[in-house]
């Protein structure tokens, strides 16, 4: 299957933090986003909880997102290794 380029906009600091995290995990940002997309398609949902509290959407704190990301990665490490090939 042919690859295509996808352009996304992201806060500069978030990108730097994501690059560092994924690098520590042996992944590129591109591989991590591809794995997210494959997991979402496989499960037919966003592969983590998104919820609305009160009447306004609230963003999760950076530390809670990082904690959930690490839990998600550990839980699915074998699948990630297969997807990253």
C-alpha positions, 0 to 999 in steps of 0.5 A: 500500500502506498504511503501519503504525506499528512500535515498536522498542526501542533503546538511547538512545545507539545511536539518537542515533548512528543518527539522526546517521549516517542524517541525514548520508546524507540518510535518516531512521531510519524510511527506513533501517529500511525499506530494511533490511527491503526488502533482507532480503526481496529477498535472503531473508536478513539483508543482512550476515554474522552469525556465532557464534564459540566457544560464545557469541554475540559482538556486533560492535564499534561500529566494525566495524558502522559500517564494514560499514554504510558499505560496505553503503550505498556498495555499494547507493547506487543501490538505496537512492535508488530505495527511498527515493523 
